[in-house]
Amino acid sequence: MTGNDPSARARLERLGPIRRARGYRLYDHRGRRYLDLWQAGGRALLGHRPDRAVAQIKGVLSRAPHAGVPSVYERRLLGRVRRLVPGFEPLLTAGGAEVRVVLGRAGLGEEALYDPALDAGPADARRAGLWRPAAGPAPLPASWRAVVPVLPFTLGQAPAPVCLSPDAVAELPEAPAPQPAALLAAALGGLDRLPRYGGAAWASQAWPDPHGCEGWERRGPYVAARCDAAAYDDVFDRFLQAGAVLSPFHPGPSILPDEVSAGEAATLMRLFAG
């Protein structure tokens, strides 16, 4: 979670308007292609417009209610998230500010969240944290009162589950409003496709030592910048000029694409090494 960050918004505006996206590539109005290493913070972990996703959403839009009433997709997604994060009770929020409200009512501030893609310290030293595909943590620390799973293929920021321990759920005055069925179906489709995610396996050959690129640290597909926030502006611009979009947030994480060409892999390694 990153909250509101004017510096990140300014970096992202340097990219300019994006006309279309496919896989891990973004295309601007001039037709220039960019390799997406931000991936919307992990929501595009499976790529933009993954197989059959658009058709699935269109089908749900044509038949399901959309006015924030409970739907069969809500029940299905809650069940899937319970299996993903056992021992916690999931609430489906609209993301962003609503996640922070739920955590605040449970006595947890956003700054308390452990991020397995960024934090090198022990996860059980915190009271709450993120769960990320290919990073965990697994098993979940017994000390956590809340888990925020970063689900792939959600539209915008929704639905964004917040999973609370039973005692934390009991303290909430009310649950968030139901999410539209199409958003829930998109998240379900992402979880269906998640077992096929390779975790950027190509990086284990191109970048065998996670500490091997000065200024960066890799944990699976996740890459965090070691430079300070002031220097990150120049780093972001250097990647952007070469056709790669890092996370606009410092220190990230940026996420290595699951699929790249040999030329794209060589370009990325040159950028990270430079």
N, C-alpha and C positions, 0 to 999 in steps of 0.2 A: 504494500500500500504506500502511496506517495502523497496523497492529499493534493492541495492546490499549490503549485509551484510556478511562479511567473517565469523563472529562468527556463524551465522545461517547455513552457508554452512558447517562449521566444525562440528556442532552438527548433522546435517542431515547425514553426512558421517559416523557417529558412528553407524547408523542404518545398513549400509551395503547394498549390492545389493538386490533389491526386485524382486522376480521371478514372482509373480502374486498377484492380488488383487481382492477381491470380497466383496461387501457390504462395511462394515466399517473395514475390516480386511485385513492386508498385510501379505504376506508370503515370507520369505527370501529363499535363495537357499538351506538352510538346512531343510526347512519345518517349521521353527519356526513362530508362528503367533503373530502378533502385532495388537492391537486395535488402529485405526487411529483417533487421536484427533486433528491432524493438518488439514486434509482434504483439502490440497493444498490451505490453506487460505480461504476456502469457496467454491472453484470450485468443490470439491467432497462432498459438503454438503448432496447430495442425495445418497452418497455411490459410490463406484467404480463399473463400469459396471451395472448401474441400468437397470431395466427390459426393454427389447427390444431396448435399446440404441445402442448396437453394430450392431444389424440387421438393424436398421434405418440408421446408418452411412454407412454401406456397400451398402445399396440400393442407397444412394445419390452418393457414389463414383462410382457406376456402370453406372450412367446416367447423372450426372451434370458436368459442366465445373469446372476445378480446377485451372486455370491459372490466378486467380486474376481479373476476369471479373465480372461485376455486374450479380447477379442471382436473381431468384424469392425468394430465401431464405433470401437474404439481405433485400428486401422490407418487407417481413413478419416479420423479426426480428426487424427491425426499428419500425414497427408499434406496436409490442408488448412492446418494451422498452418505446415508447412514452406513452402508457397507464400505464406502471409501474411507470414512472417518468413524470407526467403531467407538462406542462409548460416549458419543456426543450427540446432542439433538440439533438438527439443522433447521435454521430459519432462512427463508428465501427473501433476500432484499433486492433493491434496485441498484445496489452498489454505491461506491463513493461515500457521500455524506450519510446515507442510511446505514452503511456498515459501521461508520464511526459512532452513530447514535446508539446502535445496539451494543457495541463494545463499551461505550461510556456508561450506559445503564447497567451493564454487568460489572462496573467498577474497573474497566480496563481502558487505558489510553492507547491511541494509535502508536505512540512511541514505544510501547511495550512489546510490539509484535516481533517475534523472531522470524527471520527470512533465511531459509536454508540455502538460497542462492547467493547470499551476501555475508552472512554471519559465520565466523570461524569458531566462535565460542560454543559452549555446551548449550543445547536447546533447552535442557531442563532447568537452566538458570532463569528462564523467563516464565511468565504466567500465561502467555498466549503466543500464537505464531501462525505463519502461513504454511500451507501444505502445497507443494509444487510437484507436478509430474516429473519423474526421473530425478527427483531430489529429496522427496519425503518431507519431513523426517518419518522414519519408520523403525520401530514402533513409535507412536506418539508419546511424548513425555507425560508421566502421571501428574506432573505439576501444573499442566496447562488447564486453564478454565475455558479457553476458547480456541478454536481453529478456524482459519479463513482459507478454504481451498480455492486455488486459482484454477478455475475450470476452463478448458479449451472450448473454443467456438461458442462464445456468448456474444450477443449483439449489444453494442455499446458497452455498458458495464453490467448488464443484467442477463440472467439472474445471478446474483452474487451470494452464495450461502455463507452464513455465519453459524458455526457449529459450537454450541455451548455445553458445558458440563451440566448435569441435572440440577445442581444447586444454583448455578448461574441463571438457568432458564426460569427457575421458580421466582427469581427476583425481578423479572421483567414485567412491567405493567400491561403490555400488550404485544402481540406479534405483528410483524410487518404485513402490509396489505398484499393480497395475492398478485403474482406476476402474470402478464398476458401469456396465453397458451403458446404462441409462436416462439417466444423467448425461451420458455421452458423446453419446448421440443428441440430447439437448437442446442441447448445445453445437453440434453439427453443424447442427441446425435454425436456431439463431441465426445462424451464418455463412451459411446459405442465404438468410436474410431480410435480412442486413446490406446488400446492394446497394440495397435499397429504402429504407434509412434516409435521411431528408432532412437530418439535421444541424440540426434546428430552423431551417429556412430562414426562417420568419416573423420571427426575431429580426433579420435584416439590415434589415428595414424598421422594426421597433419600436425597435431598439437599433442604429442604424447606426454609431455611434462606439464601439468596444470600450472606450474610456476615458471614455465619456460619462456614466457613473453614478458619482458620487463614492463611494468606498468599495468599488468592485467593479472587476474586470477580466475581460473576456470574450475567450475564444479559441474561436471557433466556437460550439458549444453549451455549452462548459464555462465556468463562472463561478467566480472565486476571490475571496474576501473580502480586502480590504486592511486591515481593522481588526485590532487585536491580539486575542489569545485571550480576554482578560478581557471585552472588549466583545462578543465573538461570542455569548455567552449571551443577551444582550438582543436581538441581531439575530435569532437563531434563534427566540426566543419571539415577536417581532413578526411574523415570517412565519407561525409556527404559528397564532397567533391569527387571522390573516387567511385561514387554510386552505391554506397552502403549507408543505411540508416541505423544508427545506434539508438539505444534508449535515450530519450531526451532528459531523463532524470539521472542525477548523479548520486551514487556511483553505479546506478543501473538497478537490476541486471539487464544487460543485453543478452539475447538468446541466439545461439548459432542455429541457422536453418537446418531442418532435418534432411533437406535435399539440396545439393549444390552441384554445379558442373565442376570439372577439373579446373577450368580457368577461374571460376568464382572462388573456389577453395584457395587457389594460389594467391589471388588478389587479397582475400581476407587475411591470410597468414602474413602477407607482406605488410598490410596495414597494422595488424596487431604487433608485429615485430618492429615497426618503424616508430 
